[in-house]
Amino acid sequence: MHNVSETLNVSIIIPAKDEEESIPELCQWIVRVMDDAALTFEVLFIDDGSVDNTWTEILKANLMNPAFKGIKFNRNFGKSAALHTGFKAAKGSVVITMDADLQDSPDEIPELYKMVTEGGYDLVSGWKKKRHDPISKTIPSKFFNYVTRVMSGIKLHDFNCGLKAYKSVVVKNISVYGEMHRYIPVIAKWAGFNKIGEKVVEHRERKYGITKFGWERFVKGFLDLLSIMFVGKFRRNPMHFFGSLGIVSFLFGFVFTAKIFYDKMDSLFISKIPLRRDIAEQPIFYLALVAVVIGVQLFLTGYLAEMIAMQSISKRDYLVIDKVGLKELIHTEQNPLMFTS
């Protein structure tokens, strides 16, 4: 049995949703690879609200080898939540993420570990160059990869590959939420971790279960891409965005308001030609008023909302109802089983 030492080489984080059939085989595979590579390790399974016997299999794995640990969510929070929680619990100097469905090969782990420790990469992303997925999944994936590559400037072929390796300092200093897990390289870049590499990895056909991909994730992923690009660019100077729009809107309203009042003064004191319609009867008056109000709101509500949203990300907690092999579970009267980041 491979024991966990105080100084861990690798933490392997594996989100799992209804993967009871895959877990026993995956655990045996990981132990064999890590023993051959002489690496100390821990495996953190994050049970993301499974409705089958996934948690039971995780408990069995922990009984056989304490290197296998688990965190169980009370419901399905999504892959990003699972990774975020796993990142905060990981103790290894290098953190590896992979899927639980056996489509990611643990044989890739030693080389990924070397690329981080010896190659000096902050992050290494797997590239499933030859894929075994249905066309309904590969086409959206290629589209996302292309758009993300163009918008972020990061030259990766496969942003969404679950098999990635990170320096510990990277995962401890980024926050992942929504569907942001597919854009972790972008998040890492915005956080200042610029040495990002890529490795061609084996992609295996699904052996058990069914794919979790759906068109809902396609839409959410696109919206999250826009969000992360916006936040990444303007989070430190949000007024560069909101202030610019606010100035344009305010000036638009101010100029037309000034024009309306000038015409009114002209009709009263200079030309003394009555206006055809009073100020309040002119549609442009209301457009100008709305533009001024919007300009002010862009300065105030937009700025404050973005700042509050960004600050709340790092404080986000996910309700955990059980755990195994971990001592970091914090008990409080309000939330007796709350795993906090």
DAQUIPE-V246265 format. One record per run of one state. SS is the DSSP state (@ for helix, = for strand, . for the rest). FROM is the first residue (numbers start at 1). TO is the last residue. If there is no record, write none. Layout:
# DAQUIPE-V246265
ss | from | to
SS | FROM | TO
SS | FROM | TO
This chain:
# DAQUIPE-V246265
ss | from | to
. | 1 | 9
= | 10 | 16
. | 17 | 19
@ | 20 | 37
. | 38 | 40
= | 41 | 47
. | 48 | 53
@ | 54 | 64
. | 65 | 67
= | 68 | 73
. | 74 | 78
@ | 79 | 89
. | 90 | 93
= | 94 | 97
. | 98 | 103
= | 104 | 104
. | 105 | 105
@ | 106 | 117
. | 118 | 122
= | 123 | 127
. | 128 | 134
@ | 135 | 152
. | 153 | 163
= | 164 | 167
@ | 168 | 171
. | 172 | 179
@ | 180 | 190
. | 191 | 195
= | 196 | 200
. | 201 | 202
= | 203 | 203
. | 204 | 214
@ | 215 | 234
. | 235 | 238
@ | 239 | 270
. | 271 | 278
@ | 279 | 281
. | 282 | 282
@ | 283 | 313
. | 314 | 317
= | 318 | 324
. | 325 | 329
= | 330 | 330
. | 331 | 337
= | 338 | 339
. | 340 | 341
